[in-house]
């Protein structure tokens, strides 16, 4: 268990950006794979070592496949060779060159050897049958029917029922039984946690949850990179392409926002004396924010303490933007609550969603989105009234963007058209809220705490319902493995 927001020994933080460079763990794997490629042959022992290294490092299998394919292509192109994986060394008498050199005699020898091996296989099969016949077997079929029924249920099908009605105990219990029947201990524990959180757990389910529950902070071994955040935390309604378009223009939008606030004399400028240094601070909320940033693969934002401010963690526009810590997180909060609040707050610092900290209304987001599209395609056919409204925004953004950003907008516009040319910013905005709740839950890893922090009242609202379904979903289970906290 982590202490007062301190990372455990051996914690490895990956890259602190959404760039394409390799993180330190992937670099280690790349070095091991390069060694295996040295002679152009990957043996079974080398493949076993690579798989063990990937498992120990907690790397994403899909990402590793892409990494290996890129390295193989580069090696084969550079050396004009074909890489092979060699799993078994044959006996010298069967070597192809030897058979070819011996001609008919070599083929005769090969056929004779095959005949001998087939005879030996028959002997071994007979010995195996005799050994099995002498084993005393005790068979208990008492629970066979129930267990077989549970094992036959597909978790994906059961999870879809949970997603439709996350607060229905029977759906969660069926998923729990299916995970148990498959021996998926961590998944079954997560289902038991969900049943406890909605107050529907049996004594056995509660005992299972309590037996493996971490009462304090989790102790992850690895951080979440940008790809894992997108694939394993982001809500599906938060369409990635929409966020990518916002991510290109958000630096210019932030600059414009700060300029407007400064002009109106409403820009909040924190007192420099209130600046907090996480490595020196003894304030728990400050340490929580720094701890959570490392877990989410983000740089900790500048932090300022304002005890009189009636807020928790608050985003303040600036160059760069800063976080103000108010009275809401300075006292009366548990470590798990602070972990949830910090994770949720920090999730908005990702470029593809930061724009929601500057503008929350859907009409404002629509204008900014259309401005981004018109910069990607100046001839975009939109209504004249809409163009008059959007043109000044695009004109204000364009000078701040460099050639690389404009090229990226053009590419994203083409993708947007290829994918149908439609988006729903109301849905995207609601999806972003759900993503923030998921990020907070991923950091605190306690569903009851997370639901309590959502401030949805006595009843479980839409955010809470999504969080319950997410807590037993395949992406969350994979995220637990990635962090290194799976049971």
C-alpha positions as CSV (number, residue, x, y, z in Angstrom):
1,X,0.0,0.0,0.0
2,X,1.3,3.5,-0.9
3,X,1.9,5.8,2.0
4,X,1.0,9.5,2.1
5,X,0.8,9.8,-1.7
6,X,4.2,8.3,-2.2
7,X,4.9,5.9,-5.1
8,X,6.1,2.4,-4.3
9,X,9.7,1.4,-4.9
10,X,10.0,0.2,-8.5
11,X,7.3,2.5,-9.8
12,X,8.1,3.4,-13.4
13,X,6.5,6.5,-15.0
14,X,6.1,6.5,-18.7
15,X,6.2,9.4,-21.1
16,X,4.5,12.6,-20.0
17,X,2.8,13.3,-23.3
18,X,0.7,11.8,-26.0
19,X,3.6,11.8,-28.5
20,X,4.8,8.8,-30.5
21,X,8.2,8.3,-28.8
22,X,8.8,5.1,-26.9
23,X,8.3,5.2,-23.1
24,X,11.0,3.8,-20.9
25,X,9.4,0.4,-20.5
26,X,8.9,0.0,-24.3
27,X,12.6,1.1,-24.7
28,X,13.6,-1.8,-22.5
29,X,11.6,-4.2,-24.5
30,X,13.0,-2.7,-27.8
31,X,16.5,-3.4,-26.6
32,X,15.7,-7.0,-25.7
33,X,14.0,-7.5,-29.0
34,X,16.9,-6.0,-30.9
35,X,19.2,-8.6,-29.2
36,X,16.9,-11.4,-30.4
37,X,17.1,-10.1,-33.9
38,X,20.9,-10.0,-34.0
39,X,21.3,-13.2,-35.9
40,X,18.0,-13.0,-37.9
41,X,16.4,-15.9,-36.1
42,X,14.1,-15.7,-33.0
43,X,14.4,-19.0,-31.2
44,X,11.8,-20.5,-28.8
45,X,14.0,-19.6,-25.8
46,X,14.3,-16.0,-27.0
47,X,10.5,-15.7,-27.6
48,X,9.9,-17.1,-24.1
49,X,12.2,-14.5,-22.6
50,X,10.5,-11.7,-24.6
51,X,7.0,-12.8,-23.4
52,X,8.2,-13.0,-19.8
53,X,9.8,-9.5,-20.1
54,X,6.6,-8.1,-21.6
55,X,4.5,-9.6,-18.8
56,X,6.9,-8.3,-16.1
57,X,6.9,-4.8,-17.6
58,X,3.1,-4.8,-17.9
59,X,3.1,-3.7,-21.5
60,X,0.1,-3.5,-23.8
61,X,0.1,-6.6,-26.1
62,X,-1.4,-4.6,-29.1
63,X,1.3,-1.9,-28.7
64,X,4.0,-4.6,-28.5
65,X,2.8,-6.2,-31.7
66,X,3.0,-2.9,-33.5
67,X,6.4,-2.2,-32.1
68,X,7.7,-5.7,-33.2
69,X,6.3,-5.3,-36.6
70,X,7.9,-1.9,-37.1
71,X,11.3,-3.3,-35.9
72,X,11.0,-6.4,-38.1
73,X,10.2,-4.3,-41.2
74,X,13.2,-2.0,-40.5
75,X,15.6,-4.9,-40.0
76,X,14.4,-6.8,-43.0
77,X,14.6,-3.7,-45.2
78,X,18.1,-2.8,-44.0
79,X,19.6,-6.2,-44.3
80,X,17.5,-7.6,-47.2
81,X,16.7,-10.7,-45.2
82,X,13.6,-12.5,-43.9
83,X,13.3,-13.0,-40.1
84,X,12.1,-16.4,-39.0
85,X,11.0,-17.7,-35.7
86,X,12.7,-21.1,-35.1
87,X,10.9,-23.1,-32.4
88,X,12.5,-26.5,-32.6
89,X,15.9,-27.8,-33.7
90,X,15.6,-31.1,-35.6
91,X,18.1,-33.9,-35.2
92,X,21.1,-33.7,-37.4
93,X,20.1,-36.7,-39.4
94,X,17.0,-34.8,-40.6
95,X,18.9,-31.6,-41.7
96,X,17.6,-30.6,-45.1
97,X,21.1,-30.1,-46.5
98,X,22.2,-33.6,-45.4
99,X,19.2,-35.2,-47.0
100,X,19.7,-33.4,-50.2
101,X,23.4,-34.3,-50.3
102,X,22.6,-38.0,-49.7
103,X,20.0,-38.2,-52.5
104,X,17.9,-41.4,-52.5
105,X,19.9,-42.8,-49.6
106,X,19.1,-39.7,-47.5
107,X,15.4,-39.9,-48.3
108,X,15.3,-43.6,-47.4
109,X,17.0,-42.8,-44.1
110,X,14.4,-40.1,-43.5
111,X,11.5,-42.4,-44.2
112,X,13.0,-45.0,-41.9
113,X,13.4,-42.5,-39.1
114,X,9.8,-41.4,-39.5
115,X,8.6,-45.0,-39.3
116,X,10.6,-45.5,-36.1
117,X,9.2,-42.3,-34.5
118,X,5.6,-43.2,-35.4
119,X,6.1,-46.6,-33.8
120,X,7.5,-45.0,-30.7
121,X,4.5,-42.6,-30.5
122,X,2.1,-45.6,-30.5
123,X,4.1,-47.2,-27.7
124,X,3.9,-44.0,-25.6
125,X,0.2,-43.7,-26.2
126,X,-0.3,-47.3,-25.0
127,X,1.8,-46.6,-21.9
128,X,-0.3,-43.5,-21.2
129,X,-3.6,-45.4,-21.4
130,X,-2.3,-48.0,-19.0
131,X,-1.1,-45.4,-16.5
132,X,-4.4,-43.5,-16.6
133,X,-6.3,-46.8,-16.0
134,X,-4.4,-47.3,-12.7
135,X,-5.2,-43.9,-11.3
136,X,-7.9,-43.7,-8.6
137,X,-10.3,-40.9,-9.4
138,X,-12.9,-39.4,-7.1
139,X,-15.6,-37.6,-8.9
140,X,-18.1,-35.1,-7.3
141,X,-20.8,-34.0,-9.7
142,X,-22.8,-32.2,-7.0
143,X,-22.3,-28.7,-8.5
144,X,-21.6,-29.7,-12.0
145,X,-24.8,-28.4,-13.5
146,X,-24.6,-25.0,-11.8
147,X,-20.9,-24.5,-12.5
148,X,-21.3,-25.6,-16.2
149,X,-24.1,-23.1,-16.6
150,X,-22.1,-20.3,-15.1
151,X,-19.1,-21.1,-17.2
152,X,-21.2,-21.2,-20.4
153,X,-22.3,-17.6,-19.9
154,X,-20.2,-15.2,-21.9
155,X,-19.0,-12.3,-19.8
156,X,-19.4,-9.9,-22.8
157,X,-23.1,-10.8,-23.0
158,X,-23.6,-10.4,-19.3
159,X,-21.7,-7.1,-19.2
160,X,-24.0,-5.7,-21.8
161,X,-26.9,-6.4,-19.5
162,X,-25.0,-4.6,-16.7
163,X,-24.4,-1.7,-19.0
164,X,-28.1,-1.4,-19.7
165,X,-29.0,-1.5,-16.0
166,X,-25.9,-1.2,-13.8
167,X,-27.9,-1.0,-10.5
168,X,-29.7,-4.3,-11.1
169,X,-28.1,-6.8,-8.6
170,X,-29.1,-9.9,-10.7
171,X,-27.0,-8.7,-13.7
172,X,-23.9,-8.0,-11.5
173,X,-24.4,-11.3,-9.7
174,X,-24.6,-13.3,-12.9
175,X,-21.4,-11.6,-14.1
176,X,-19.7,-12.4,-10.8
177,X,-20.6,-16.1,-11.1
178,X,-19.3,-16.2,-14.7
179,X,-16.0,-14.7,-13.7
180,X,-15.7,-17.1,-10.7
181,X,-16.5,-20.1,-13.0
182,X,-13.6,-19.1,-15.3
183,X,-11.2,-18.6,-12.4
184,X,-10.9,-14.8,-13.2
185,X,-10.2,-13.8,-9.6
186,X,-9.6,-10.1,-10.2
187,X,-12.7,-9.7,-12.4
188,X,-14.8,-11.6,-9.8
189,X,-13.5,-9.3,-7.1
190,X,-14.4,-6.2,-9.1
191,X,-18.0,-7.6,-9.6
192,X,-18.2,-8.3,-5.8
193,X,-17.1,-4.7,-5.2
194,X,-19.9,-3.4,-7.5
195,X,-22.4,-5.4,-5.5
196,X,-21.1,-4.0,-2.3
197,X,-21.2,-0.5,-3.6
198,X,-24.9,-0.7,-4.6
199,X,-25.7,-2.3,-1.2
200,X,-26.8,-5.7,-2.7
201,X,-23.9,-8.0,-1.8
202,X,-24.5,-11.3,0.0
203,X,-22.4,-12.2,3.0
204,X,-20.2,-14.3,0.8
205,X,-19.7,-11.6,-1.8
206,X,-18.9,-9.0,0.9
207,X,-16.4,-11.4,2.5
208,X,-14.8,-11.9,-0.9
209,X,-14.5,-8.1,-1.4
210,X,-13.2,-7.4,2.1
211,X,-10.6,-10.2,1.9
212,X,-8.7,-8.6,-1.0
213,X,-9.7,-4.9,-0.5
214,X,-6.9,-2.4,-0.3
215,X,-7.9,0.0,2.5
216,X,-5.6,2.8,1.5
217,X,-4.1,4.0,-1.7
218,X,-3.2,1.6,-4.5
219,X,0.4,0.8,-5.3
220,X,0.7,0.9,-9.0
221,X,3.9,-0.3,-10.7
222,X,3.4,1.6,-14.0
223,X,1.7,4.8,-15.1
224,X,-1.0,5.3,-17.7
225,X,0.3,6.5,-21.1
226,X,-1.8,8.5,-23.5
227,X,-2.8,5.5,-25.6
228,X,-3.9,3.5,-22.5
229,X,-5.9,6.6,-21.3
230,X,-7.7,6.8,-24.7
231,X,-8.4,3.0,-25.0
232,X,-9.0,2.0,-21.4
233,X,-10.4,5.1,-19.6
234,X,-12.1,7.4,-22.1
235,X,-15.8,7.0,-22.5
236,X,-16.9,6.0,-26.0
237,X,-19.2,9.0,-26.4
238,X,-16.1,11.2,-26.1
239,X,-15.3,10.8,-29.8
240,X,-11.5,10.8,-30.3
241,X,-11.5,12.7,-33.6
242,X,-13.5,15.5,-32.1
243,X,-11.1,15.8,-29.2
244,X,-8.1,15.7,-31.6
245,X,-9.5,18.7,-33.5
246,X,-10.0,20.6,-30.3
247,X,-6.5,19.6,-29.2
248,X,-4.9,21.3,-32.2
249,X,-6.6,24.7,-31.5
250,X,-6.7,24.7,-27.7
251,X,-3.3,26.5,-27.2
252,X,-4.6,29.4,-29.4
253,X,-8.0,29.3,-27.7
254,X,-6.3,29.4,-24.3
255,X,-4.3,32.4,-25.4
256,X,-7.4,34.2,-26.6
257,X,-9.3,33.4,-23.4
258,X,-6.4,34.7,-21.2
259,X,-6.2,37.9,-23.4
260,X,-9.9,38.5,-23.1
261,X,-9.9,38.0,-19.3
262,X,-6.9,40.3,-18.9
263,X,-8.6,42.9,-21.1
264,X,-11.7,42.7,-18.9
265,X,-9.6,42.8,-15.8
266,X,-11.1,39.5,-14.6
267,X,-8.0,37.3,-15.1
268,X,-7.3,35.6,-11.8
269,X,-3.5,35.9,-11.0
270,X,-2.6,33.8,-8.0
271,X,-0.2,35.2,-5.4
272,X,3.3,33.9,-6.2
273,X,3.9,33.4,-2.5
274,X,1.1,30.8,-2.5
275,X,2.9,28.6,-5.1
276,X,3.4,25.0,-3.8
277,X,6.3,22.8,-4.5
278,X,5.1,19.1,-4.4
279,X,8.4,17.7,-3.4
280,X,8.6,20.0,-0.4
281,X,5.0,20.5,0.6
282,X,3.4,18.8,3.6
283,X,-0.1,19.6,2.4
284,X,-1.8,16.3,1.6
285,X,-3.9,17.7,-1.3
286,X,-0.7,19.0,-3.0
287,X,1.0,15.6,-2.7
288,X,-2.2,13.9,-4.0
289,X,-2.2,16.0,-7.1
290,X,1.5,15.3,-7.8
291,X,1.0,11.6,-7.1
292,X,-2.0,11.3,-9.4
293,X,-0.3,13.3,-12.2
294,X,2.5,10.7,-12.2
295,X,0.0,7.8,-12.4
296,X,-1.9,9.5,-15.3
297,X,1.3,10.2,-17.3
298,X,0.9,14.0,-16.9
299,X,3.2,16.8,-15.8
300,X,1.9,18.2,-12.5
301,X,0.4,21.7,-13.1
302,X,1.6,24.7,-11.2
303,X,-0.3,24.7,-7.9
304,X,-1.4,27.6,-5.7
305,X,-3.0,27.4,-2.2
306,X,-5.9,29.7,-1.6
307,X,-7.6,28.6,1.7
308,X,-10.3,31.2,1.5
309,X,-11.5,30.0,-1.9
310,X,-14.6,27.8,-1.6
311,X,-13.5,25.3,-4.2
312,X,-11.7,22.0,-4.3
313,X,-9.2,21.6,-7.2
314,X,-10.0,24.4,-9.7
315,X,-8.6,25.1,-13.2
316,X,-7.4,28.7,-13.7
317,X,-6.7,30.0,-17.2
318,X,-3.2,31.2,-17.6
319,X,0.0,30.8,-19.7
320,X,0.5,28.1,-18.5
321,X,-2.8,27.2,-16.9
322,X,-2.7,26.5,-13.1
323,X,-4.6,24.7,-10.4
324,X,-5.8,26.4,-7.3
325,X,-6.4,24.4,-4.2
326,X,-9.3,25.7,-2.1
327,X,-10.9,24.9,1.2
328,X,-12.8,21.9,-0.3
329,X,-9.7,19.7,-0.5
330,X,-7.6,21.1,2.5
331,X,-9.5,19.4,5.3
332,X,-12.0,16.7,6.0
333,X,-11.1,14.5,3.0
334,X,-9.8,11.0,3.1
335,X,-6.9,9.9,1.0
336,X,-9.2,7.9,-1.3
337,X,-11.4,11.0,-1.8
338,X,-8.5,13.2,-2.6
339,X,-7.2,10.5,-5.0
340,X,-10.5,10.5,-6.9
341,X,-10.8,14.3,-7.0
342,X,-7.2,14.7,-8.2
343,X,-7.5,12.1,-10.9
344,X,-10.8,13.6,-12.1
345,X,-9.3,17.1,-12.1
346,X,-6.1,16.2,-13.9
347,X,-7.9,14.3,-16.7
348,X,-9.0,17.7,-18.1
349,X,-5.4,18.7,-18.6
350,X,-5.1,16.3,-21.6
351,X,-5.0,18.5,-24.8
352,X,-7.9,16.8,-26.4
353,X,-10.3,17.8,-23.6
354,X,-8.7,20.8,-22.0
355,X,-11.0,23.1,-24.0
356,X,-13.9,22.0,-21.7
357,X,-12.2,23.9,-18.8
358,X,-12.4,27.1,-20.9
359,X,-15.8,26.8,-22.4
360,X,-18.5,24.5,-21.0
361,X,-21.6,25.5,-23.1
362,X,-22.4,23.5,-26.1
363,X,-23.0,26.5,-28.4
364,X,-19.5,27.8,-27.6
365,X,-18.0,24.4,-28.3
366,X,-19.9,24.2,-31.6
367,X,-18.5,27.6,-32.7
368,X,-14.9,26.5,-31.8
369,X,-15.4,23.2,-33.6
370,X,-16.6,24.8,-36.7
371,X,-13.7,27.3,-36.6
372,X,-11.3,24.4,-36.5
373,X,-13.0,22.8,-39.5
374,X,-12.9,26.0,-41.5
375,X,-9.2,26.3,-40.8
376,X,-8.8,22.8,-42.1
377,X,-11.0,23.5,-45.1
378,X,-11.6,27.2,-45.8
379,X,-14.2,26.3,-48.5
380,X,-16.3,24.4,-46.0
381,X,-20.0,24.8,-47.0
382,X,-21.8,26.2,-44.0
383,X,-24.7,28.6,-43.7
384,X,-23.8,32.3,-44.2
385,X,-25.1,33.3,-40.8
386,X,-23.0,30.6,-39.1
387,X,-19.9,31.6,-41.2
388,X,-20.2,35.2,-40.0
389,X,-20.3,34.0,-36.4
390,X,-17.4,31.5,-36.8
391,X,-15.1,33.6,-39.1
392,X,-13.8,36.0,-36.3
393,X,-13.0,33.0,-34.1
394,X,-11.0,31.3,-36.9
395,X,-9.3,34.6,-37.7
396,X,-8.2,34.9,-34.1
397,X,-6.9,31.4,-33.9
398,X,-5.1,31.1,-37.3
399,X,-2.2,33.5,-36.5
400,X,-1.2,31.4,-33.4
401,X,-1.1,28.2,-35.3
402,X,2.1,27.2,-37.2
403,X,2.3,25.3,-40.5
404,X,2.4,21.9,-38.7
405,X,-0.8,22.6,-36.8
406,X,-2.6,23.8,-39.9
407,X,-1.5,20.7,-41.8
408,X,-2.8,18.6,-39.0
409,X,-6.2,20.4,-39.1
410,X,-6.4,19.7,-42.8
411,X,-5.7,16.0,-42.2
412,X,-8.2,15.8,-39.4
413,X,-10.8,17.5,-41.5
414,X,-10.4,14.9,-44.3
415,X,-10.7,12.1,-41.7
416,X,-13.8,13.8,-40.3
417,X,-15.4,13.8,-43.8
418,X,-14.4,10.2,-44.4
419,X,-16.0,9.1,-41.2
420,X,-19.3,10.7,-42.0
421,X,-18.8,14.4,-41.2
422,X,-21.0,14.3,-38.1
423,X,-20.5,14.8,-34.4
424,X,-22.7,15.5,-31.4
425,X,-21.0,18.0,-29.1
426,X,-23.6,17.6,-26.4
427,X,-22.8,13.9,-26.3
428,X,-19.1,14.6,-26.5
429,X,-19.3,16.9,-23.6
430,X,-21.3,14.4,-21.5
431,X,-18.8,11.7,-22.5
432,X,-15.9,13.9,-21.2
433,X,-17.6,14.2,-17.8
434,X,-17.9,10.4,-17.7
435,X,-14.2,10.1,-18.6
436,X,-13.2,12.4,-15.8
437,X,-15.2,10.3,-13.3
438,X,-13.5,7.1,-14.7
439,X,-10.1,8.7,-14.3
440,X,-10.8,9.5,-10.7
441,X,-12.0,6.0,-10.0
442,X,-9.0,4.5,-11.8
443,X,-6.8,6.4,-9.4
444,X,-8.7,5.8,-6.1
445,X,-9.8,2.2,-7.1
446,X,-12.6,2.3,-4.6
447,X,-16.1,2.3,-6.2
448,X,-18.0,3.3,-3.0
449,X,-15.7,6.3,-2.5
450,X,-16.0,7.3,-6.2
451,X,-19.8,7.2,-6.1
452,X,-19.8,9.3,-3.0
453,X,-17.6,11.9,-4.6
454,X,-19.9,12.4,-7.6
455,X,-22.3,14.5,-5.6
456,X,-25.3,13.1,-7.4
457,X,-27.4,13.0,-4.3
458,X,-28.9,9.9,-2.6
459,X,-29.8,8.2,-5.8
460,X,-27.2,6.9,-8.3
461,X,-27.2,9.2,-11.3
462,X,-25.9,8.8,-14.8
463,X,-22.3,9.3,-13.9
464,X,-22.6,6.7,-11.1
465,X,-24.4,4.3,-13.4
466,X,-21.6,4.6,-16.0
467,X,-19.0,4.1,-13.3
468,X,-20.6,0.9,-12.0
469,X,-20.7,-0.6,-15.5
470,X,-17.1,0.6,-16.1
471,X,-15.9,-1.0,-12.9
472,X,-16.6,-4.5,-14.2
473,X,-15.8,-3.8,-17.9
474,X,-12.9,-5.4,-19.9
475,X,-11.1,-2.0,-20.4
476,X,-11.0,-1.4,-16.6
477,X,-9.8,-5.0,-15.9
478,X,-7.1,-4.5,-18.5
479,X,-6.2,-1.1,-16.9
480,X,-5.7,-2.8,-13.6
481,X,-3.3,-5.2,-15.2
482,X,-1.5,-2.3,-16.9
483,X,-1.1,-0.5,-13.6
484,X,0.1,-3.6,-11.9
485,X,-2.7,-3.8,-9.3
486,X,-4.6,-6.8,-10.5
487,X,-5.2,-9.6,-7.9
